[in-house]
Amino acid sequence: MGKHTIKFYPVGNGDSTLISLDNGKHILWDYAHMKDENNEDDKRCNLPEELNKDVKGDYDVVTFTHADRDHINRFSEYFYLEHASKYQGAGRKKIKELWVPASVLLDTHAEDEAKVLKAEARYRLKNKKRILVFSRPNKMKKWCDDQDDISYDDVKHLFVDAGKVVPGFTLEDDGIEFFSHSPFKSESQNIDRNAEAIVVQVVFNDKCKTKLILGGDCTHQVWKDIVNITKHFNRSDRLKWDIFHISHHCSYLSLSDEKGADKTVPLEEIEWLFETQGNDKCRLISSSKPIPKKGSKEDDDQPPHRQAAAYYKEDVASNRGGEFIVTMEEPKVDDPKPIVLEVDDEKCSKILKAAIGTAFITEKKPPRAG
């Protein structure tokens, strides 16, 4: 396989990540257009403009890890949606396949954009195509039984359980593989969007096998469960990583229930995930605002939490010869640009856009096993 790129967009405390494969396919992981166009001091990127530079056609997959605003904001303005003509104007981008967690369909309190996403997911499921729904099979069976136009037996092949490879992409044909870690087959009556968000390990290329974990807004309780379940099934390789899109905009709650004075101490299971499972030269990506300084005004406006950032930088990145990168700080706080990582069979490279002009600098990382 050739070169693939992973691009993390500076959208503040929000998530938008584009994976572009060398075969021309594009997979978008969340869409959060957070910029206030009327505020000239807003440094967050104009997401639709940035995406349209990178994707000239339509999207092969768009994943919404869950339906919170910072993962779906203004998506209905950008995409061509199949369920209603009001979302089908000229220039809108089509979604060849939509990936959503079951909570998107099960949420009885969805409002605004979440309600639109639920309608789109329901329409696609009813038509038995162009959608994958992640987990909650028993709850989804009951939900389907309650509908007058959806049969569970007709759509059960469109559900993806945790612990399975996601169908549709292979290392052999596409140079990429997605392995689902979450959500689980939870039967709770309550909907917790963060706890039931999609979490995957992405593996690139057969030879080098660069590994990316997309952590969504995963809480420490869910990470603990993911680690314990993965170990139980002797699948620790499925939690190896070179690139980690850290959870919930660098919130301490993705590490522990205690913030700490200057550094968050993670749960034992999460310490293993980061300090044992991370490969040398690893990169941790915080899709967030700049990390606040201690005692600053921003120190109380969180996340991100400087205590969590201290753990990621000092105990993980530094010890592995790696890098902790914040989307709204790269390459500088006053002018953030998308972070671009290039993956091929030999290495993972970071592409830095020069502050002046259009030249690019490539920072290469040597190949490594694992």
C-alpha positions in Angstrom: 0.0 0.0 0.0 1.0 3.6 -0.5 0.6 6.7 1.7 -2.4 7.5 3.8 -3.0 10.8 5.7 -4.7 11.5 9.0 -5.7 15.1 9.5 -6.9 16.6 12.8 -8.7 19.9 12.4 -8.4 22.8 15.0 -12.1 23.2 16.0 -11.5 24.1 19.7 -13.1 21.7 22.1 -14.6 19.5 19.4 -13.7 16.7 17.1 -13.2 16.4 13.4 -10.6 14.0 11.9 -10.2 13.0 8.3 -8.6 9.8 7.1 -7.7 9.9 3.5 -6.5 6.6 1.9 -4.1 6.3 -1.0 -6.9 4.6 -3.0 -8.9 7.9 -2.9 -11.4 6.9 -0.1 -12.2 9.4 2.6 -13.4 8.6 6.1 -14.5 11.5 8.3 -14.6 10.9 12.1 -17.0 13.4 13.6 -18.0 16.9 12.2 -18.0 19.9 14.5 -18.1 23.3 12.8 -17.6 25.4 15.9 -16.2 28.6 14.5 -18.1 31.9 15.0 -17.7 33.5 11.6 -18.9 36.9 13.1 -16.0 36.9 15.6 -12.7 37.9 13.9 -10.8 36.8 17.0 -12.1 33.2 16.7 -9.1 31.1 15.8 -11.0 27.9 15.2 -10.9 26.8 11.6 -13.7 27.2 9.1 -14.3 23.4 8.9 -16.4 23.1 5.7 -13.9 25.3 3.8 -11.0 23.2 5.1 -12.7 19.9 4.3 -13.6 21.0 0.8 -9.9 21.6 0.1 -9.2 18.0 1.0 -12.3 16.2 -0.3 -13.4 17.1 -3.8 -16.1 14.5 -4.1 -18.2 12.7 -1.5 -17.3 10.9 1.7 -17.0 7.1 1.7 -17.8 7.0 5.4 -18.9 9.6 7.9 -18.8 8.5 11.6 -20.5 10.4 14.4 -19.1 8.8 17.5 -22.1 10.2 19.5 -24.6 13.0 19.2 -23.2 15.7 21.5 -22.9 19.1 20.0 -19.1 19.1 19.9 -19.1 16.1 17.5 -22.1 17.0 15.2 -22.4 20.8 15.3 -23.9 22.2 12.1 -23.5 18.9 10.2 -27.0 19.4 8.7 -25.7 22.5 6.9 -22.9 20.6 5.2 -24.1 17.2 4.3 -26.7 15.9 1.8 -29.1 14.0 4.0 -31.4 11.4 2.5 -34.4 11.6 4.8 -35.7 15.1 3.9 -35.4 17.3 0.8 -34.6 20.4 2.9 -31.1 18.9 3.4 -30.5 18.1 -0.3 -29.5 21.4 -1.9 -26.7 21.9 -4.4 -23.2 21.6 -3.2 -23.9 19.4 -0.2 -21.6 16.5 0.4 -23.1 13.0 0.2 -22.3 10.2 2.8 -21.9 6.9 1.1 -22.1 5.1 4.4 -23.0 6.5 7.9 -21.6 5.0 11.1 -23.4 5.8 14.4 -23.7 4.3 17.8 -27.0 2.7 18.8 -27.6 5.6 21.2 -28.2 7.9 18.3 -31.4 5.9 17.5 -32.4 5.0 21.1 -32.1 8.6 22.5 -35.7 9.7 23.3 -34.5 13.2 24.3 -32.7 14.1 21.1 -33.0 17.8 20.1 -31.7 20.1 17.4 -28.9 18.5 15.4 -29.1 15.2 17.4 -32.7 14.9 16.3 -31.7 15.4 12.6 -29.0 12.8 12.9 -31.5 10.4 14.5 -33.9 10.9 11.6 -31.2 10.3 9.0 -30.0 7.2 10.8 -33.5 5.9 11.1 -34.2 6.5 7.4 -31.1 4.6 6.3 -31.8 1.7 8.6 -35.4 1.5 7.3 -34.0 1.3 3.8 -31.5 -1.4 4.9 -28.4 0.2 3.4 -25.7 2.9 3.7 -25.4 2.6 7.5 -23.7 0.7 10.2 -25.0 0.9 13.8 -22.6 0.1 16.7 -23.8 -2.4 19.4 -26.8 -2.6 21.8 -28.4 -5.4 19.8 -31.1 -6.5 22.3 -32.2 -2.9 22.9 -32.1 -2.3 19.2 -34.2 -5.4 18.6 -36.9 -4.0 20.9 -36.6 -0.6 19.3 -37.0 -2.1 15.8 -40.0 -4.1 17.1 -41.6 -0.9 18.2 -41.3 0.6 14.7 -43.9 0.0 12.1 -41.5 -0.1 9.1 -38.3 -1.7 10.4 -37.8 -5.4 11.0 -34.8 -6.4 13.1 -34.2 -9.6 11.2 -33.9 -7.5 8.0 -31.3 -5.1 9.4 -29.4 -7.1 12.0 -26.5 -7.5 9.6 -26.0 -3.7 9.9 -25.0 -3.9 13.6 -21.4 -4.0 14.7 -20.6 -5.5 18.1 -17.6 -4.5 20.2 -14.7 -6.9 19.8 -15.3 -7.2 16.0 -13.6 -5.9 12.9 -15.8 -3.4 11.2 -16.9 -4.7 7.8 -16.2 -2.8 4.6 -12.4 -2.1 4.8 -9.5 -4.5 4.7 -5.7 -4.2 5.1 -5.3 -6.1 1.8 -7.7 -4.0 -0.3 -7.6 -0.6 1.4 -4.6 -0.6 3.6 -6.8 0.0 6.7 -8.8 -1.9 9.3 -11.2 -0.7 12.0 -11.6 -2.7 15.2 -14.5 -1.8 17.4 -13.9 -1.5 21.2 -17.1 0.4 22.2 -20.0 0.7 22.7 -20.7 -2.6 24.5 -23.9 -4.6 24.5 -25.3 -2.5 27.4 -28.9 -3.1 28.4 -29.1 0.0 30.6 -32.3 1.9 30.2 -30.4 5.2 30.3 -28.5 6.8 27.5 -25.1 8.2 28.3 -23.7 9.5 25.1 -20.1 9.7 26.2 -20.1 6.2 27.7 -21.7 4.8 24.6 -19.6 6.6 22.0 -17.8 4.7 19.2 -14.2 3.8 20.1 -11.9 2.0 17.6 -8.4 0.9 16.9 -7.4 1.8 13.3 -4.6 -0.3 11.8 -2.8 1.0 8.7 -0.9 -1.1 6.2 0.2 -4.8 6.4 3.9 -4.3 6.7 4.4 -1.5 9.2 1.0 -1.7 10.9 0.8 1.8 12.3 -2.0 1.9 14.9 -4.3 4.7 15.7 -6.8 4.8 18.6 -9.8 7.1 18.2 -11.0 7.6 21.8 -14.1 9.8 21.4 -15.3 11.2 24.7 -14.6 7.9 26.5 -14.8 8.1 30.3 -12.3 6.5 32.7 -14.9 3.9 33.7 -15.4 2.8 30.0 -11.6 2.8 29.4 -11.3 0.5 32.4 -13.9 -1.9 31.0 -12.3 -1.8 27.5 -8.9 -2.7 29.0 -10.2 -5.5 31.2 -12.4 -7.0 28.4 -9.5 -6.8 25.9 -7.1 -8.5 28.3 -9.8 -11.2 29.2 -9.9 -12.2 25.5 -6.1 -12.1 25.2 -6.3 -9.3 22.6 -3.8 -6.8 24.0 -2.6 -6.2 20.5 -5.9 -4.5 19.8 -4.9 -1.8 22.3 -1.4 -1.2 20.9 -1.0 2.3 19.5 1.3 4.7 17.7 -1.2 7.6 17.6 -3.8 8.2 20.2 -6.6 10.7 19.7 -7.1 11.2 23.5 -10.5 11.3 24.9 -12.8 14.3 25.7 -10.5 17.2 24.8 -7.9 16.3 27.4 -10.3 15.9 30.3 -9.0 14.4 33.5 -12.2 12.3 33.7 -10.9 10.1 30.9 -8.0 9.1 33.2 -9.5 9.1 36.7 -12.2 10.6 38.9 -9.6 12.6 40.7 -8.0 15.6 38.9 -4.9 16.0 41.1 -3.2 19.3 42.0 -0.6 19.3 39.2 -0.9 16.0 37.5 -3.7 13.4 37.1 -2.8 9.9 38.3 -4.7 7.5 36.0 -6.4 4.3 37.0 -4.1 1.3 36.9 -5.8 -0.1 33.7 -5.4 3.2 32.0 -1.8 3.6 33.0 -1.2 0.2 31.3 -3.0 1.4 28.2 -0.8 4.5 27.8 2.5 3.5 29.4 2.7 -0.1 28.2 0.7 -0.2 25.0 2.1 2.9 23.4 4.9 2.3 20.9 8.1 4.3 20.8 7.9 7.7 19.0 4.2 7.8 19.7 2.0 10.8 19.3 -0.9 11.9 21.5 -3.4 14.3 19.9 -5.6 16.6 22.1 -8.4 18.0 20.1 -9.0 20.9 22.3 -8.4 24.5 23.3 -4.8 25.4 24.3 -3.8 23.8 27.6 -4.3 26.5 30.4 -1.5 27.7 32.6 -1.8 27.2 36.4 -3.6 30.1 38.0 -4.7 31.6 34.7 -8.3 32.6 34.0 -8.6 29.7 31.6 -7.6 27.3 34.3 -11.2 27.2 35.5 -12.7 26.9 32.0 -12.2 23.3 31.4 -11.5 20.9 29.7 -8.7 20.8 28.7 -7.2 20.1 32.1 -3.6 21.0 32.6 -3.3 18.1 35.1 -4.3 15.6 32.4 -2.0 17.2 29.9 0.9 16.9 32.4 0.4 13.2 32.6 0.2 12.7 28.8 3.3 14.9 28.2 5.5 13.8 31.1 4.6 10.2 31.8 3.7 9.0 28.3 5.1 11.2 25.4 8.4 12.1 27.1 9.1 8.5 28.3 8.4 7.1 24.8 10.4 9.7 22.8 7.0 10.9 21.5 5.0 14.0 21.2 1.9 15.5 22.9 0.1 17.8 20.3 -2.8 20.2 20.9 -4.9 21.1 17.9 -5.4 24.7 18.8 -1.7 25.2 19.6 -0.2 23.8 16.3 1.9 25.3 14.9 1.1 28.3 17.1 -1.8 29.5 19.3 -2.4 32.6 17.2 -2.7 30.7 13.9 -3.6 27.0 14.4 -3.5 24.8 11.3 -4.7 21.2 10.8 -2.3 18.6 12.1 -1.3 16.2 9.3 0.2 12.8 9.8 1.3 10.7 6.8 1.5 6.9 7.1 3.2 4.5 4.8 4.8 1.1 5.0 7.9 2.5 6.5 7.0 5.2 8.9 4.6 7.8 10.3 5.6 11.3 9.4 4.3 14.6 10.7 3.7 17.3 8.0 4.2 20.8 9.3 3.0 23.7 7.3 5.5 26.5 7.5 4.3 29.7 9.2 5.4 31.8 6.2 4.9 30.7 2.6 3.7 27.3 1.4 6.7 25.2 2.0 6.3 22.0 4.0 8.6 20.4 6.5 8.4 16.6 7.0 9.4 15.3 10.4 10.1 11.6 9.9 9.9 8.9 12.5 11.9 5.7 11.9 10.1 2.4 11.4 9.5 0.3 14.5 8.1 -3.1 15.3 4.6 -3.5 16.7 
